Amino acid sequence: MAVALVVVAAGVSLGLWAASGGDGGSTGPEARSSQGATAAAPPDQAPEAAPTPSPTRSYPLSEAPRTIPAVRDHEPARGPGWKPEKGNRVVVDDPALADEGRLVAGELGMAYAGEKGDKKAGDLRLALNGDKGANPESYTMTVRDGRVEIDGPSDAGVFYGTRTLKQETHDGGTAPEGVVKDEPAKPQRGFMLDIARKNFTAGWIEDRVRELGDLKFNQLGLHFSDDQGFRIESSSHPEIVSQQHLSKAQVRKIIDLARSRHITIVPEIDSPGHLGAVLDAHPDLQLRTAQGSAVQGAIDISKAESAEIVDDLLNEYADLFPGGPWHLGGDEYQALTRSNPEASFPQLAAAARERYGSGATVADLTTGWLNDRADTVRKHQRVPRAWNDGFFRGTSVQAAEDIQVAYWTGKEIGARAPLEYLEAGRKVINYNDEFLYYVLGEPQTFVYPTGQRIYEQWTPRVLRGTAAVPARYDGQILGGSFAVWCDLANSQTEAQVAAGIRMPLRATVQKLWDPDRPELSWTEFRALADRLG
């Protein structure tokens, strides 16, 4: 009697194949009882010939897949699991899933067969389940009977299921038998890239889009206007564009690639500060003190022409970039860093009083500027957001209620704690600079963030410093964004940036997908990331 162990898939399941005389057969209780019955047969009856049994296999319960981010729930089952095989089909139940089907078929080396109602061994089927009450980014993946089905309420959810399957089967791996039910904790999972201070090539950005898609990020922020550069081709104001820039054709290619990965691009034209590249071509609009000194990067918001040029740009790029969110910036307007802005900038003080009354301040005028820019993008069905230091306390003019807070710092003059925004009912996106800011050259007090610190200490509720806000505000925190800022642009090459943010990106999305303490230790998580590539 020989017993052979058959390894079905490393880390997934072990099968027992018990063989007798090389012909197969069971060595379990059934075999013993059968033999006993034969021995007890009456002597006047010839024993019946025992049938030759077929080989049988028994599988232990499968283990949950190891992916980044980790799946939220896995119902184990017994079975060999599933591997993609050349010639096997990817089929869809709905033509809306054709893009997802073709993409995953190419990635797994399978054949895309389109809409099919029949079932074949080895199939991967993608389906929409019509569950309108479910999280639109959720999905269910069932591995059973030698086939896989991924279904969800939207094409985005189905896409994320294919990302899980792609990781499970990476480098010859096996998708474990059973049912995965998965969904993200946060609807906004972002990566922001400062292409204004440093020119990143279109190909490098496309590589990041592919990486982000496989990790289930769904937003890419592009900060493309600042003091150091304006990096996208412009038809309304070509005079402001830097020599090194992306053409609109290149941007459209990036947008199309992002759309295929269910990633929305969030554009940012920061104002009324950080407009140095625009002001280099329009020095007459630069803010000046009462003594005539120019203020770096600041536009004079008392001039109608200032609003006109910024609105020209917002309108132009709203036509280029599809999607909902729009980042208006609003931070670090240098007029408000003076001890007495009204005395330093009498033209701003006069404009504030003219528009808002005798007691109005420069902060009121600046808030009005933000509201006006929000009106501009709102006409394009965009949801405005602004940096938290673009909101001011004690003003008679209040920022519009629908402007979401991109909370990054608590170090600005008149800093407001995250609770002030949350208690006021505002929606917040977490850009916590102590965890999520990768600032080239590490200027001031910045240090390059580590994936381990994010993985072990940060959650979306840790908006400022290291302390979490109360859980009752969790629903107002829409998500978070890891950010690359290029203050000292030549400190790293593109390749160095990609390597430096690799593990922080993975840690960030793990905590946005599931903010609970991860099951894997950091050492195990890092090893998994290395294995998945």
C-alpha positions as CSV (number, residue, x, y, z in Angstrom):
1,M,0.0,0.0,0.0
2,A,1.6,3.3,-1.1
3,V,0.4,6.7,-0.1
4,A,1.5,9.7,-2.2
5,L,1.2,13.3,-1.3
6,V,0.2,15.5,-4.2
7,V,0.9,19.2,-3.8
8,V,-2.0,21.0,-5.6
9,A,-0.8,24.6,-4.9
10,A,1.7,26.0,-2.5
11,G,-0.1,27.7,0.4
12,V,-3.5,26.7,-0.9
13,S,-4.2,23.0,-0.4
14,L,-2.7,19.5,-0.2
15,G,-4.4,16.5,-1.8
16,L,-4.1,12.9,-0.7
17,W,-4.0,10.3,-3.3
18,A,-4.2,6.9,-1.8
19,A,-3.2,4.1,-4.2
20,S,-3.5,0.3,-3.9
21,G,-1.3,-1.8,-6.1
22,G,-0.7,1.1,-8.3
23,D,-4.3,1.2,-9.5
24,G,-5.7,3.7,-7.0
25,G,-8.3,3.0,-4.4
26,S,-9.2,4.0,-0.9
27,T,-7.3,3.0,2.2
28,G,-9.9,4.6,4.5
29,P,-12.7,3.0,6.5
30,E,-14.8,2.3,3.4
31,A,-12.0,0.0,2.1
32,R,-11.7,-1.8,5.4
33,S,-15.5,-2.4,5.7
34,S,-15.6,-3.7,2.1
35,Q,-12.8,-6.1,2.8
36,G,-14.5,-7.3,6.0
37,A,-17.8,-7.9,4.2
38,T,-16.1,-10.1,1.6
39,A,-14.4,-12.2,4.3
40,A,-17.7,-12.8,6.0
41,A,-19.6,-14.1,3.0
42,P,-21.2,-17.5,3.4
43,P,-18.9,-20.3,2.3
44,D,-21.4,-21.6,-0.3
45,Q,-21.3,-18.2,-2.1
46,A,-18.4,-17.1,-4.2
47,P,-17.3,-13.7,-3.3
48,E,-18.2,-11.0,-5.9
49,A,-15.4,-9.4,-7.7
50,A,-14.7,-6.1,-6.0
51,P,-15.0,-3.1,-8.4
52,T,-11.7,-1.3,-9.2
53,P,-12.2,2.1,-7.5
54,S,-11.2,5.4,-9.2
55,P,-8.5,7.5,-7.6
56,T,-9.9,10.0,-5.1
57,R,-8.6,13.2,-3.6
58,S,-9.6,15.0,-0.5
59,Y,-8.6,18.7,0.0
60,P,-8.2,20.6,3.2
61,L,-10.0,23.9,3.5
62,S,-8.4,26.6,1.4
63,E,-6.6,29.5,2.9
64,A,-7.4,33.1,2.2
65,P,-5.5,34.7,-0.7
66,R,-2.5,36.9,0.0
67,T,-3.0,40.1,-1.9
68,I,-2.3,43.9,-1.5
69,P,-4.6,45.2,-0.3
70,A,-5.8,42.2,1.6
71,V,-9.3,40.9,0.8
72,R,-11.9,41.6,3.5
73,D,-13.5,38.2,3.7
74,H,-12.8,34.7,2.3
75,E,-15.1,31.8,2.8
76,P,-12.9,28.7,2.5
77,A,-13.8,25.6,0.6
78,R,-12.3,22.2,-0.4
79,G,-10.9,22.0,-3.9
80,P,-7.8,22.4,-6.1
81,G,-8.3,26.1,-6.8
82,W,-7.8,27.6,-10.2
83,K,-5.0,28.6,-12.5
84,P,-5.2,30.4,-15.8
85,E,-4.4,28.1,-18.8
86,K,-3.6,29.1,-22.3
87,G,-6.7,28.7,-24.4
88,N,-9.1,29.0,-21.6
89,R,-11.8,31.6,-21.9
90,V,-12.6,34.9,-20.3
91,V,-16.3,35.5,-20.9
92,V,-18.7,38.3,-19.8
93,D,-22.4,38.5,-19.1
94,D,-22.6,42.2,-20.1
95,P,-21.0,44.1,-22.9
96,A,-20.1,46.8,-20.4
97,L,-17.5,44.5,-19.1
98,A,-15.7,44.0,-22.4
99,D,-12.8,46.3,-21.4
100,E,-12.2,44.5,-18.1
101,G,-12.5,41.2,-19.9
102,R,-10.0,42.0,-22.6
103,L,-7.5,43.4,-20.1
104,V,-7.5,40.5,-17.7
105,A,-7.4,38.0,-20.6
106,G,-4.3,39.6,-22.0
107,E,-2.7,39.7,-18.5
108,L,-3.4,36.0,-17.8
109,G,-2.7,34.7,-21.2
110,M,-6.3,33.6,-21.8
111,A,-8.6,34.0,-24.8
112,Y,-11.3,36.7,-24.6
113,A,-14.5,35.2,-25.9
114,G,-17.0,38.0,-25.3
115,E,-20.6,37.3,-24.2
116,K,-21.3,33.6,-23.7
117,G,-24.0,31.8,-21.8
118,D,-22.4,28.3,-21.7
119,K,-19.9,27.1,-19.2
120,K,-16.6,25.5,-20.0
121,A,-13.8,24.1,-17.8
122,G,-11.3,26.7,-16.9
123,D,-13.6,29.7,-17.6
124,L,-13.2,33.1,-16.0
125,R,-16.6,34.8,-16.1
126,L,-17.2,38.5,-15.3
127,A,-20.7,39.6,-14.5
128,L,-22.8,42.5,-13.2
129,N,-25.1,41.4,-10.4
130,G,-27.5,44.4,-10.3
131,D,-27.2,44.9,-6.6
132,K,-27.9,48.6,-6.5
133,G,-27.7,48.8,-2.7
134,A,-24.1,47.5,-2.5
135,N,-20.9,49.4,-2.4
136,P,-20.3,50.1,-6.1
137,E,-16.7,49.1,-5.7
138,S,-17.5,45.8,-4.1
139,Y,-17.1,42.4,-5.7
140,T,-17.6,38.7,-5.1
141,M,-15.2,36.1,-6.5
142,T,-16.2,32.5,-6.5
143,V,-13.6,29.7,-7.3
144,R,-15.5,26.5,-7.7
145,D,-15.6,23.4,-10.1
146,G,-12.6,24.5,-12.0
147,R,-14.0,27.9,-12.9
148,V,-14.0,31.5,-11.6
149,E,-16.8,34.0,-11.5
150,I,-16.3,37.6,-10.5
151,D,-19.4,39.7,-10.1
152,G,-20.1,43.1,-8.7
153,P,-22.7,45.9,-8.9
154,S,-20.5,48.0,-11.3
155,D,-17.6,47.5,-13.7
156,A,-15.3,49.1,-11.1
157,G,-16.1,46.4,-8.6
158,V,-15.6,43.7,-11.2
159,F,-12.3,45.3,-12.2
160,Y,-11.0,45.1,-8.6
161,G,-11.9,41.5,-8.5
162,T,-9.7,40.9,-11.5
163,R,-6.9,42.7,-9.7
164,T,-7.2,40.2,-6.8
165,L,-7.2,37.3,-9.3
166,K,-4.2,38.7,-11.1
167,Q,-2.2,38.8,-7.8
168,E,-3.4,35.4,-6.7
169,T,-2.1,33.8,-9.9
170,H,1.0,35.8,-10.2
171,D,4.1,33.9,-11.1
172,G,2.3,30.5,-11.4
173,G,0.2,30.9,-8.3
174,T,-3.3,29.4,-7.7
175,A,-6.5,31.2,-6.8
176,P,-7.8,29.3,-3.7
177,E,-11.1,27.5,-3.8
178,G,-13.9,29.4,-2.1
179,V,-15.6,32.8,-2.1
180,V,-14.0,36.2,-1.7
181,K,-16.3,39.1,-0.7
182,D,-14.5,42.3,-0.8
183,E,-15.0,46.1,-0.7
184,P,-13.0,49.2,0.2
185,A,-13.5,51.1,3.4
186,K,-12.9,54.4,1.8
187,P,-14.3,55.7,-1.6
188,Q,-11.3,57.9,-2.3
189,R,-7.9,56.2,-2.5
190,G,-5.4,58.6,-4.0
191,F,-1.9,59.4,-5.1
192,M,-0.9,63.0,-5.8
193,L,2.0,63.9,-8.0
194,D,3.6,67.4,-8.2
195,I,4.5,67.7,-11.9
196,A,4.8,71.5,-11.7
197,R,8.1,71.6,-9.9
198,K,9.6,68.6,-11.6
199,N,8.9,67.5,-15.1
200,F,7.9,63.8,-15.1
201,T,7.7,62.1,-18.5
202,A,4.4,60.8,-19.8
203,G,5.7,57.2,-19.8
204,W,6.7,57.4,-16.1
205,I,3.2,58.6,-15.2
206,E,1.6,55.9,-17.3
207,D,3.7,53.3,-15.4
208,R,2.4,54.8,-12.1
209,V,-1.2,54.5,-13.4
210,R,-0.8,50.8,-14.1
211,E,0.8,50.3,-10.6
212,L,-2.0,52.3,-9.0
213,G,-4.7,50.3,-10.8
214,D,-3.3,47.0,-9.8
215,L,-3.3,48.2,-6.1
216,K,-6.9,49.4,-6.3
217,F,-6.2,53.1,-6.0
218,N,-8.9,55.1,-7.8
219,Q,-7.5,58.7,-7.9
220,L,-4.4,60.3,-9.4
221,G,-3.9,64.0,-8.5
222,L,-1.9,66.1,-10.9
223,H,-0.5,69.4,-9.4
224,F,0.6,70.9,-12.7
225,S,0.8,74.7,-11.9
226,D,3.1,76.3,-9.4
227,D,5.9,78.9,-9.1
228,Q,8.4,76.7,-10.8
229,G,6.4,75.6,-13.8
230,F,3.2,75.1,-15.7
231,R,3.4,71.7,-17.2
232,I,0.4,71.1,-19.5
233,E,-0.1,72.6,-23.0
234,S,-2.6,75.5,-23.0
235,S,-4.6,76.9,-25.8
236,S,-6.1,79.8,-23.8
237,H,-2.8,81.0,-22.4
238,P,0.1,79.4,-24.2
239,E,2.4,82.1,-22.9
240,I,2.4,80.6,-19.4
241,V,3.5,77.0,-20.4
242,S,7.0,75.8,-19.4
243,Q,9.4,74.6,-22.0
244,Q,9.2,71.1,-20.6
245,H,5.6,70.1,-20.4
246,L,3.0,67.5,-21.4
247,S,1.1,67.9,-24.6
248,K,-2.7,67.5,-24.5
249,A,-2.3,64.4,-26.6
250,Q,-0.1,62.9,-24.0
251,V,-2.5,63.9,-21.2
252,R,-5.4,62.3,-23.1
253,K,-3.5,59.1,-23.4
254,I,-2.8,59.1,-19.6
255,I,-6.5,59.9,-19.0
256,D,-7.6,57.0,-21.3
257,L,-5.2,54.6,-19.5
258,A,-6.5,55.8,-16.1
259,R,-10.1,55.4,-17.2
260,S,-9.3,51.8,-18.1
261,R,-8.1,51.2,-14.6
262,H,-11.0,53.0,-13.0
263,I,-8.8,55.9,-11.9
264,T,-10.1,59.5,-11.9
265,I,-7.5,62.2,-12.4
266,V,-7.9,65.1,-10.0
267,P,-6.4,68.2,-11.6
268,E,-5.0,71.1,-9.4
269,I,-4.4,74.7,-10.5
270,D,-3.5,76.3,-7.2
271,S,-4.5,79.9,-6.5
272,P,-4.3,82.6,-5.3
273,G,-0.8,81.5,-4.2
274,H,1.6,79.3,-6.1
275,L,1.0,81.0,-9.4
276,G,4.6,82.1,-10.1
277,A,4.7,80.5,-13.6
278,V,1.5,82.3,-14.6
279,L,2.8,85.6,-13.1
280,D,6.1,85.3,-15.0
281,A,4.1,85.9,-18.1
282,H,1.8,88.4,-16.5
283,P,3.8,90.5,-14.0
284,D,1.2,93.2,-13.9
285,L,-1.0,90.8,-12.0
286,Q,1.5,90.0,-9.3
287,L,0.6,91.1,-5.8
288,R,2.7,94.0,-4.4
289,T,3.0,95.5,-1.0
290,A,2.2,99.1,-0.2
291,Q,5.9,99.8,-0.8
292,G,5.8,98.2,-4.2
293,S,7.6,94.9,-3.4
294,A,6.5,91.9,-5.3
295,V,5.2,88.9,-3.4
296,Q,6.4,85.6,-4.8
297,G,3.7,83.4,-6.4
298,A,0.8,85.6,-5.2
299,I,-1.7,87.0,-7.6
300,D,-3.4,90.3,-6.8
301,I,-7.0,89.3,-6.2
302,S,-8.2,92.9,-6.1
303,K,-7.9,92.9,-9.9
304,A,-10.6,91.6,-12.2
305,E,-8.0,90.4,-14.7
306,S,-6.6,88.0,-12.1
307,A,-9.9,86.2,-11.8
308,E,-10.3,86.1,-15.6
309,I,-7.0,84.4,-16.3
310,V,-7.5,81.8,-13.6
311,D,-11.0,81.1,-14.7
312,D,-9.8,80.8,-18.3
313,L,-7.5,78.0,-17.2
314,L,-10.1,76.3,-15.0
315,N,-12.6,76.3,-17.9
316,E,-10.0,75.0,-20.4
317,Y,-8.8,72.1,-18.3
318,A,-12.3,71.1,-17.2
319,D,-12.9,70.2,-20.8
320,L,-9.7,68.2,-20.8
321,F,-10.1,66.2,-17.6
322,P,-13.2,64.2,-17.0
323,G,-14.5,63.2,-13.6
324,G,-15.8,64.8,-10.4
325,P,-13.2,66.2,-8.0
326,W,-11.3,69.4,-8.7
327,H,-8.5,70.7,-6.5
328,L,-8.5,74.5,-6.2
329,G,-5.5,74.7,-3.9
330,G,-6.1,77.8,-1.8
331,D,-3.0,77.4,0.4
332,E,-0.2,79.6,1.5
333,Y,-1.4,82.9,0.1
334,Q,1.4,85.1,1.2
335,A,-0.7,88.2,1.8
336,L,-2.1,86.4,4.9
337,T,1.3,85.7,6.4
338,R,1.8,89.4,7.3
339,S,1.0,90.6,10.8
340,N,-1.3,93.2,9.4
341,P,-2.5,92.2,5.9
342,E,-4.8,95.2,5.6
343,A,-1.9,97.7,6.2
344,S,0.6,95.7,4.0
345,F,-1.8,95.4,1.1
346,P,-4.2,98.4,1.1
347,Q,-5.5,97.5,-2.4
348,L,-6.8,94.1,-1.0
349,A,-8.3,95.8,2.0
350,A,-10.1,98.3,-0.2
351,A,-11.5,95.5,-2.5
352,A,-12.7,93.6,0.6
353,R,-14.6,96.6,2.0
354,E,-16.1,97.4,-1.4
355,R,-17.4,93.9,-1.9
356,Y,-18.3,92.8,1.7
357,G,-18.7,95.9,3.7
358,S,-16.8,98.2,6.0
359,G,-15.5,95.5,8.4
360,A,-14.3,93.1,5.8
361,T,-10.7,91.8,5.8
362,V,-8.2,90.4,3.4
363,A,-9.1,86.9,4.7
364,D,-12.7,87.6,3.7
365,L,-11.6,88.6,0.2
366,T,-9.4,85.5,-0.1
367,T,-12.4,83.3,1.0
368,G,-14.5,85.0,-1.6
369,W,-11.8,84.2,-4.2
370,L,-12.0,80.5,-3.3
371,N,-15.8,80.6,-3.5
372,D,-15.7,82.2,-6.9
373,R,-13.3,79.6,-8.2
374,A,-15.5,76.9,-6.8
375,D,-18.4,78.5,-8.7
376,T,-16.4,78.2,-11.9
377,V,-15.6,74.4,-11.6
378,R,-19.1,73.7,-10.2
379,K,-20.5,74.8,-13.6
380,H,-18.6,71.8,-15.0
381,Q,-20.3,69.5,-12.5
382,R,-17.1,69.3,-10.4
383,V,-16.8,68.9,-6.7
384,P,-14.3,71.4,-5.3
385,R,-11.6,70.7,-2.7
386,A,-9.0,73.0,-1.2
387,W,-6.1,72.7,1.2
388,N,-7.0,73.1,4.9
389,D,-4.9,76.3,5.2
390,G,-7.1,77.9,2.6
391,F,-10.0,78.0,5.2
392,F,-9.9,80.7,7.8
393,R,-11.6,81.2,11.2
394,G,-13.2,84.4,12.3
395,T,-14.2,85.6,8.8
396,S,-17.5,87.1,7.9
397,V,-17.3,85.3,4.6
398,Q,-17.5,81.5,4.9
399,A,-16.2,79.0,2.4
400,A,-18.9,77.3,0.5
401,E,-20.2,74.2,2.3
402,D,-19.5,71.8,-0.5
403,I,-15.8,72.6,-0.7
404,Q,-14.0,69.5,0.7
405,V,-11.0,69.9,3.0
406,A,-7.7,68.4,1.8
407,Y,-6.1,68.2,5.3
408,W,-2.4,68.2,5.1
409,T,-0.9,70.3,8.0
410,G,-1.5,71.8,11.4
411,K,1.6,74.1,11.2
412,E,0.2,77.1,9.4
413,I,-0.5,80.5,11.0
414,G,-3.9,80.2,12.8
415,A,-3.9,76.4,12.4
416,R,-7.2,74.7,12.8
417,A,-7.5,71.2,14.2
418,P,-9.3,68.6,12.0
419,L,-12.1,68.5,14.5
420,E,-13.1,72.1,13.6
421,Y,-13.8,71.0,10.0
422,L,-15.5,67.8,11.1
423,E,-17.7,69.4,13.7
424,A,-18.8,71.9,11.0
425,G,-19.9,69.0,8.9
426,R,-17.3,69.2,6.2
427,K,-16.0,66.3,4.2
428,V,-12.3,65.7,4.6
429,I,-9.6,63.9,2.6
430,N,-6.5,62.8,4.5
431,Y,-3.1,64.1,3.2
432,N,-1.4,64.0,6.7
433,D,2.1,65.4,6.0
434,E,3.7,63.5,8.8
435,F,2.9,60.2,7.1
436,L,1.9,60.8,3.5
437,Y,4.2,63.5,2.2
438,Y,7.2,62.5,0.1
439,V,9.0,65.8,-0.3
440,L,12.1,65.6,-2.6
441,G,15.3,66.6,-0.9
442,E,13.6,66.5,2.6
443,P,13.5,70.3,3.1
444,Q,12.5,72.0,6.3
445,T,11.4,69.3,8.7
446,F,10.3,66.7,6.2
447,V,11.7,63.2,6.1
448,Y,10.8,60.5,3.5
449,P,7.9,58.5,4.8
450,T,8.3,54.8,5.3
451,G,5.8,52.1,4.4
452,Q,6.3,50.5,7.8
453,R,5.2,53.7,9.7
454,I,2.1,54.1,7.6
455,Y,1.3,50.4,7.9
456,E,1.7,50.2,11.6
457,Q,0.7,53.7,12.8
458,W,-1.6,55.5,10.3
459,T,-5.3,55.2,9.6
460,P,-7.6,57.5,7.7
461,R,-8.7,58.9,11.0
462,V,-5.2,60.1,11.8
463,L,-5.6,63.4,10.0
464,R,-3.0,65.5,11.9
465,G,0.1,64.4,13.8
466,T,-0.3,60.8,15.2
467,A,-3.7,61.0,17.0
468,A,-6.9,59.7,15.5
469,V,-10.1,61.8,15.5
470,P,-13.2,60.1,17.2
471,A,-14.7,57.2,15.3
472,R,-18.0,59.1,15.0
473,Y,-16.5,61.3,12.3
474,D,-15.3,58.4,10.2
475,G,-18.0,58.8,7.6
476,Q,-16.9,62.4,6.9
477,I,-13.4,61.2,6.0
478,L,-13.7,60.3,2.4
479,G,-10.3,58.7,2.1
480,G,-6.7,59.8,1.7
481,S,-3.9,60.5,-0.7
482,F,-0.2,59.8,-0.6
483,A,1.6,62.8,-2.1
484,V,4.9,63.4,-3.9
485,W,6.1,67.0,-3.7
486,C,9.2,68.2,-5.7
487,D,10.5,71.1,-3.6
488,L,14.1,70.2,-4.5
489,A,13.3,68.7,-7.9
490,N,16.8,67.4,-8.7
491,S,17.2,65.5,-5.5
492,Q,15.9,62.3,-7.0
493,T,15.5,60.8,-10.5
494,E,12.2,59.4,-11.7
495,A,13.5,55.9,-11.0
496,Q,14.5,56.9,-7.4
497,V,11.0,58.4,-6.8
498,A,9.3,55.2,-8.1
499,A,11.5,53.1,-5.8
500,G,11.1,55.4,-2.8
501,I,7.3,55.4,-2.9
502,R,6.8,51.7,-3.7
503,M,6.2,50.5,-0.2
504,P,4.5,53.6,1.1
505,L,1.9,53.3,-1.7
506,R,1.2,49.7,-0.8
507,A,0.9,50.5,2.9
508,T,-1.4,53.5,2.2
509,V,-3.8,51.6,0.1
510,Q,-3.9,48.7,2.6
511,K,-5.1,51.1,5.3
512,L,-7.6,52.9,2.9
513,W,-9.1,49.5,1.9
514,D,-9.2,48.2,5.4
515,P,-8.1,50.5,8.3
516,D,-8.1,47.7,10.9
517,R,-4.9,46.3,12.1
518,P,-3.5,44.1,9.3
519,E,-3.3,40.4,9.7
520,L,0.3,40.3,8.3
521,S,3.2,41.7,10.2
522,W,5.2,44.4,8.4
523,T,7.9,41.9,7.6
524,E,5.4,39.5,6.1
525,F,3.7,42.4,4.2
526,R,7.0,43.5,2.7
527,A,7.9,40.0,1.7
528,L,4.4,39.6,0.0
529,A,5.0,42.9,-1.9
530,D,8.4,41.6,-3.1
531,R,6.8,38.3,-4.2
532,L,4.0,40.0,-6.1
533,G,6.4,42.4,-7.8
